[in-house]
Amino acid sequence: MFNFEFKRKAAREIEKLSPQIRERILKKLQFYSLQENPLTFAEKLKDQRFGEYRFRIGDYRILFDVKKNILLILKVGHRKEIYKN
């Protein structure tokens, strides 16, 4: 079982989303964290500047790193904007 933590920037980004999208993302993150290996649902990123892995939730992407049994959420955003600096 994994826990997830939001970096300050990611927490601000998710707060800006509409309540429906925010709820959908949080439910999916909860689902992933309860899995034995949530990385089976993730894709490893080629460009490590943004993080090690990403989850795809509809049109939104969750960029994160794994530290022991913690999914450290680095960035949350729409697929068109998430990979821009």
Secondary structure, DSSP 8 states (H G I E B T S, - for coil): --EEEE-HHHHHHHHTS-HHHHHHHHHHHHHHHHSS-GGGG-EE-S-TTS-SEEEEETTEEEEEEEETTEEEEEEEEETTTTT--
